[in-house]
């Protein structure tokens, strides 16, 4: 019984280690995606400002912002 429990504990330990590594990778990916979104939003604001400074009107957004997107862009004032 003890050997079986040890094997199960080792298996669970390996699984926890894998999940922790996956969690670190996911956080890194999310941080990169957040940085990319902020960069693109800043770039978009810069282009709109340039267009308006040129006396033109920027084109409207191609479609309304999906509701699922709003929470992620609300903190960057879009």
MODELLER restraints for C-alpha pairs under 7 A, 6 or more apart:
rsr = mdl.restraints
at = mdl.atoms
rsr.add(forms.Gaussian(group=physical.xy_distance, feature=features.Distance(at['CA:48:A'], at['CA:58:A']), mean=6.03, stdev=0.5))
rsr.add(forms.Gaussian(group=physical.xy_distance, feature=features.Distance(at['CA:51:A'], at['CA:57:A']), mean=6.43, stdev=0.5))
rsr.add(forms.Gaussian(group=physical.xy_distance, feature=features.Distance(at['CA:51:A'], at['CA:58:A']), mean=6.07, stdev=0.5))
rsr.add(forms.Gaussian(group=physical.xy_distance, feature=features.Distance(at['CA:52:A'], at['CA:58:A']), mean=6.90, stdev=0.5))
